[in-house]
Amino acid sequence: MSLMKGGKKALLVLASVAFLASANLYAKDFKPVIVIHGGTSGLGLTKEEFAKREVVMKESLKAGQKILEAGGSSTDAVIAAIKVMEDSPEFNAGKGAVFTSDGYNELDASLMDGKTLNAGAIAMTRTIKNPIEAAKVVMEKTPHTLIAGEGADKLAKANGLEIVKQKYFYTEHRYKQLKEAQKSKEILLDSDKAKAHLGLSTEPYLGTVGAIALDKNGNLAAGTSTGGTTNKMTGRIGDSPIIGAGNYANNDSVAVSCTGTGDIYIRVAAAHEVAALYKHKKLSIQKAAEETIKEVAQLGGTGGIISIDKKGKVGYAWTKDKLGMYHGEARLGEEPKIFWPVAK
């Protein structure tokens, strides 16, 4: 009887040792992380102009990092990070959104949970202070994935989200961009290459925002928020609220957020393409992002991609022609890092 007890104890000890060993190995190979982008722009940005964005982006990373350090979910970390950037006039999302051709601010956002593959998105909203929160409402409280226009505004209000008037989104520099675009009858994007393919022209600063995260439980999440493009047709919807185009997360592969020429990202299914290249072609996360950006560029598009794989490795890529991407990352116990948008 005592031998049996002793044997059981020995087995328990061995099992405990094996568990701790595997846990330690897991800890070495895997560390929660949050990554953000603040859009892409030309490289002529001054140090002073970049510094304004850098301050906000660090605050954004810290907001997400704080949630991850407390054991919170990747989804909550993504929302917290994006809200900080939505509240800043320095980015084309929320407060700093660009104007449509009719003089409105119409906002889009999406959110995806990599564990459940549940997702929510809103588009063409005009009164929601933080569109990313409305994307969460769609994901958690409706059977739908994308709700647009008046329906999205009503849903947000009914669920207690902060509602604002259109004048909240007004910023002088965005309004000036609209007037300049209307004079030349152009839709303002980031690259002259887009003009060759779409008949469109350029804007030095966009600023769609995105965040992706991996939490302590290995769950991935992705979120993207934008005001679209200056002088866009009222009612136009780009890639940011389209799951698989501007946003995607799957615990089996990667989390991705995109920024750039949205109409082309939709055609490439860019966010999902990163996941497919990683999962099926066994490319590294960095290589998968780079190959996808090549596809975007081949159609005349510009922009960038941030991505995290299920092991916590990150991949950044953006089109190279006089263009850079504002991005940063924060791992647990480390100071957030923001990267200057210099072409590779």
N, C-alpha and C positions, 0 to 999 in steps of 0.2 A: 504493500500500500504506500509506504513512504517513498519507494523507488518511483512509483507512478506519479506521486506528487512532485518528487524531485525532477522527473522527466518533463512534467507539465511546466514547472517553473523554468527549466532550461529552455524549453521551446518558447515560452513567453519572453524570456530575456533575448533570445536570438531574434525573435520577431520584432521586438522593440529596437534592437540594434539595427536591424535591416531597415526598419521604418525611418529611424533617425538618419541613417546613411542616405537613404533615398531623398529624404527631406532636405538634407544639406546639399546634395547634388542638385536638387531642383532649385534651391535658393541661389546657387552659384550660376545656374544657367538662365535664370528667369528673374527679372526685376520689374515691378510696376513702373510705367512710364506714361507721360502725357506729351503729345507733340501738337504744335499749332502752326497755322500759317495766317498771314495777314494779307494775302493776295500777292500779285506780281506787279512789277512796274518797270519803267525804263531805268537805266542805271545813272541817270543824271540827278538823282535825289541828293540834296545837300546833307551834310552831317547833322545839321540842326533839324531838318525835316525828318530824317530817319530817327533822331533821338526822341522825337515826340511819339513815334510809333513804338520804339523800343521800350519806353516806360510802360505803356499800356500792355504790350505783349508780355513783359515780365510779370505784371500784375495778373494777367490772364493765366499764365503758367502756374503762378503761386496759388491761385484760386483752385485750379484743378489738382495740383500737387497736394494741397492741404487735405482734400477729400480722399485721395488715394492713401496718404499717410495715416489717415484715421480709419482705414479699412473700408472706405466707401466704394461704391461701384464705379466702373469706367463710364457708364452712362451719365451719372451725376457729375463726374469730373469734367466730362465734355461739355455739359450744359453750363456749369459754373465758369469754365474758361471762355466759352463763346459769349456769354452774357456780358463779361467785362469788355470785350471788343465791340459788341453791339451798342454798348452805352457810350462809346467814344466817337467823336466826329472825325477821327483820323482814318476810319475804315468805311468801306462801302457795304455797311450792314447796320441795321438798326438806325441809330441817330445820324450816321453819316451817309445814308443811302442816297444814291443818285436819282435824277428825275427822269420820268418818262417824257415822250414827245408832247404829251398833253399837260405837262407840269405837275404830275403826281409823283409820289414816292410809293412804289409797289415793292414789297419785300417777299423774299422766298427763304425757306429754311427746311432742313431735313435732319433726321436723327435715326440711327440704326443700332440695334442691340445685337452684338455678334453671337450671344449665347442662344437666343430664341429665334433670331432672324426676323424679329418683329421690327417694324419701322413706321415712322410717321413723318409727314411733310405738309407744309402749307405753301401756298403761292399767291401772288397778287394781293397780299394783305396791305391795308392802308392805315390800320389803327392799333396794331399790336406792338407795344414797346419792345418786347423781346421775342422775336419770331421763333427762336429755338425752343422756348417754353411751349409755344403753341404746337410745335412739331411733336413734343412729348405728349401733349394732350391727345393729339390724333393717334399716336402710337398706343397709348394706354387706355383710352376711354372711347374709342370708336372701332368699328370693324373695318375701317378704311385705311388707306396708306397716304393718299394725297387729297387735300381739300383746298380749294382755291377761292379767291375773291371774298365776296360778302359772307359766304358760308364759313370761311375760316375766321373772319372777324367776329361773327356771331358766336361761333364755338368758343373762341378765346374768352369773350366777355362772359358767356354762360358759365365758364369754369374758373372765374375769378382772376384771370390774368389782367395785368395792368394795361388799360386802354388809353390811348392818347389821340390828340387831334393831329391832322396832317402838319400843322405848323411846327410840331415837335421835331420833325425830321428835317426841317429847313436849315441848310447851311449855305453861307454866301458863296463859298468856292464851288460847291456843287451846282448852285443855281447859275453861276457864271459859266460853268462848263456847258450847261444846257443851252444857254443863249448863244454861245460860240458854235455849238453843234448845229443849232437851228439855222444860223446864218449860212453855214456851209452845207446844210442838209445832209449831215453825216451822223452815223451812229458811232459812238466813240468806244474803241476797243484798245488793246495793248500793242498791236503790231501791224506794221505796213503789210506784212504777209497776208493778213486777213483780207486786206483790200483786194488783192489779186483773186482770191477765191470767192469772197462774199460781196465785193463792191463796197467795202467799209473802210474806215480810216482809223486813226489812233488817238489814244489818250495816255498821258504820261503816268497817271496813277489810277489804278483800280482799287482793289482792297477787299474783295470777298474774303470772309474769314472762315476758318475751319479748325476743328480739334479732333484728335483721335487718341484713344487711351487703352491701356492694358492694366487691369487691376490685379490684386493679390490672388484672386481666384482664377486667373487666366482668362477672364472675360474681356473681349474687345468691344469697343464702341466707336462710332464716328458721327460727327455732326458738321454741317456746313450752313452758312447763312450769308445772304447777299441782298443788295439792292438792284442787282442786274447791271445793265449797261446804260450810259447816258444817252438820252434821246431815243431809247428803245420804243417800239410801238406799245401803247397802253394795252396790257393783257399779255404781253410777251412773257414766256416762262423759259428760263435757261436750264442749265444742268444741275444747279445747286439743290433743288428739291426733288430731283429725279434719282431714285435709288438705282444704283448700278452705273450711273453716269457721273454725277458729281460727288457721290457719297456711297460708301459700302462698308459693311463689317460682317465678319464671319469667324467664329472661334476656330474653325477648321483651317483658316488660312491667314487673312489679313484684315486690317482696318485702313480705309483710305478716305482722304478728302481732297477734292480738286479745286482749282481756280483757273480762270482763263476764258477762252473763247467758247462759251457754254454750248452754243449750237453745234459746234464740232465735237465737243466732249460727249454730247448725247449720241451722235452718230457712231462714235468709236466705242460707246459704252465703257468709258475710260476707267472708272473706279472698279468695275467688275473685271475688266481686262487685266488689271494688276493682279487681282485675286486668281484669275484663271492661269496666267503665266506662272505665278508662284506655285499653285497647286498641281497643275497638270503638266507644265513643262519643267517643273522643278527648278525654276530660276531663283536666284537670291532675291530678297525683297528689293534691294537696290537695283538690280538688273531688271526686275519686272517693272519697276517704276520708269526706268530709263527707256525700255522698249515701248512702253505705252505712250510716253511723251513723243517718241519718234513718230508713232502713228498719228498723233494729233498734229504734229508739225507737217507731216506729209499732205494733210488736207488743208494746210494754210493756217492752222490754229496756233495759238500761243498760250502760255500759262505754266502752271506747275502742279506737282503732286506731292503730298506727304503720305507716308504709309508706315505701318508697324506690322510685323508678322507675329504669329502666335508665340514666338520665343522672345519677343521684346526687341528684336532687331529692327532698325529703322531704315527707310529708304526715301531719299529726296531726289526729285528731278524737275527740271524746267527747261523750256525751250531756250535756245542759246543766243538768238539774235538780239543783242543789246537789251536783254531782259534779265531780270533777277527775281527771286522769290523771298519774301520776308517769312522766316520760319524760326522755330525754336523748340527746345525740348527740356523736360525736367524729370529726373529720376528721383526716387526716394532718397532723402538724405543729401542730395546734391543741389547746388545753386542752379537756378534756371539759366539756360543759355539761349541767347538770341543771335541769329546769324545774319550778317550784312548780305544784301542781295547781289552778290557778285557772280557773274556768269562763270560757269565751269570751263 
